Amino acid sequence: DAGVIQSPRHEVTEMGQEVTLRCKPISGHNSLFWYRQTMMRGLELLIYFNNNVPIDDSGMPEDRFSAKMPNASFSTLKIQPSEPRDSAVYFCASSPELAGTSTDTQYFGPGTRLTVL
Amino acid sequence: GQNIDQPTEMTATEGAIVQINCTYQTSGFNGLFWYQQHAGEAPTFLSYNVLDGLEEKGRFSSFLSRSKGYSYLLLKELQMKDSASYLCAVRDRDYQLIWGAGTKLIIKP
């Protein structure tokens, strides 16, 4: 399996521009998670989906952030308009179950390093 | 609120043993995870504990005491490649993963 795929790997943009991050989860996984990681705040869960449905978006910082999962193999995280404080590494992770009794760990993609100037 | 505490940074010597502690206060408990994250890379799964006791996996072991809200990750025969951040995460009663800030482990020759 190719693992979780994210694109782009690096993104540099100017303040006010729209940014779209993409994620392809591992085939067969039912849950998908978007995280943001910075030195100051560590790893923060932004939103997660189960069977393509958003379950909890309480971690989304504000209305400038939106996420979609139109099908089981694709998700996007959009920031519009972007601001310098959005600079971070954004990880997508997938899991075979949302809350199974097994050790359903999360598998992380390589991340997108976003820099907003 | 929910809280996970782990040391910010630790230093150890190649070939030695190091123990990274994690204490947690969460709304319920449905398992504790340890992840390893090398600089510039994604976190990768190391271990999972849901019952009290020690889980051993090669050079790495993880211990859990649910009554004390405490876990540790034990790394033996340290190698330079073990230099990384180690993240403790607890799954709460709603099956949400609550993450610690991570412990940066520096290995010296």
Chai-1 contact restraints between the chains, C-beta under 6 A:
chainA,res_idxA,chainB,res_idxB,connection_type,confidence,min_distance_angstrom,max_distance_angstrom,comment,restraint_id
A,G42,B,A101,contact,1.0,0.0,6.0,A-B,restraint_1
A,L43,B,W99,contact,1.0,0.0,6.0,A-B,restraint_2
A,F91,B,A42,contact,1.0,0.0,6.0,A-B,restraint_3
A,A99,B,Y95,contact,1.0,0.0,6.0,A-B,restraint_4
A,T103,B,Y48,contact,1.0,0.0,6.0,A-B,restraint_5
A,T105,B,F45,contact,1.0,0.0,6.0,A-B,restraint_6
A,F108,B,A42,contact,1.0,0.0,6.0,A-B,restraint_7
A,F108,B,P43,contact,1.0,0.0,6.0,A-B,restraint_8
A,P110,B,A42,contact,1.0,0.0,6.0,A-B,restraint_9
A,G111,B,A42,contact,1.0,0.0,6.0,A-B,restraint_10
